[in-house]
Amino acid sequence: MAASDRTVLQFSSSSSQSLSAKVHPLVIFNICDCYVRRPDQADRVIGTLLGSILPDGTVDIRNSYAVPHNESVDQVALDIEYHHNMLISHQKVNPKEIIVGWYSTGLGVTGGSALIHEFYSREVQNPIHLTVDTGFTNGAGTIKAYVSNNLSLGDRQIAAQFQEIPLDLRMVEAERIGFDTLKATAVDKIPSDLEGMEASMQRLLVLIDDIHKYVDDVVEGRVAPDNKIGRFISDAVGSLPKMTPSVFDKLVHDSLEDHLLLLYLSSITRTQLSLAEKLNTAAQIL
């Protein structure tokens, strides 16, 4: 793709923007893995986003794959054949997943983003552009989503306007622990299962304290009540089973003991397999 003389404009999120996106953690992990494995001369990696459009119009991003490309100051070249072959392979496994946009590593959009976005606009209508700051420019991995509109003066296109849209990164607790570890610029070790459980409990206690404070503020008249939040709290409390503290403690201890037993059995199994492999090797030598 040849270079374009159009200006690239980047705008922050706007409340008038109705389109929104939801990205799964697997996509972020894939993008970071591709960035680590990139060629030495590459400054960033780009790729295709796969997913679906939910009934409410939200773009659900569930998968991704990298697309080889060469990028310089005056031009951008994509391996279009590789892109189409990967798309065919993915749709054989997940036929319901379609192209919903593309991603790039780095903070925000760049001059070459308009050219790449123009290509994906021919693949799908109104594609999403997802950016992942793998360089931790602001001390953390910033993830943003954009859509693009062309600004014209008469018949001439003078600029590509990238508008940030709301992005929802939802994950279960196990995924959140891995994501927090991934965001850290330096870690001593991967947290164990017990450390992960402890971190989850600490976050849960903080959330419970926040909810308790909010309810107290509403009762005392310091905060205006919100019916939507009240229904959420009511549903959450209603879904909890009724049990005494002693029964709850027994349930937690039993689950913990089962988990430790599984760890112990898996450790014994690994040891037995290692011994069997060494004995088998020694028998073959003799």
Secondary structure, DSSP 8 states (H G I E B T S, - for coil): -B----EEEEE---TT----EEE-HHHHHHHHHHHHTS-TT-S--EEEEEEEE-TTS-EEEEEEEE--EEE-SSBEEE-HHHHHHHHHHHHHH-TT-EEEEEEEESSS--TTHHHHHHHHHHHSSS-EEEEE-TT-TTSS--EEEEEEEEEEETTEEEEEEEEEE-EEE---HHHHHHHHHHHSS--SS---HHHHHHHHHHHHHHHHHHHHHHHHHHHHTSS---HHHHHHHHHHHHHS----HHHHHHHHHHHHHHHHHHHHHHHHHHHHHHHHHHHHHHHHH-
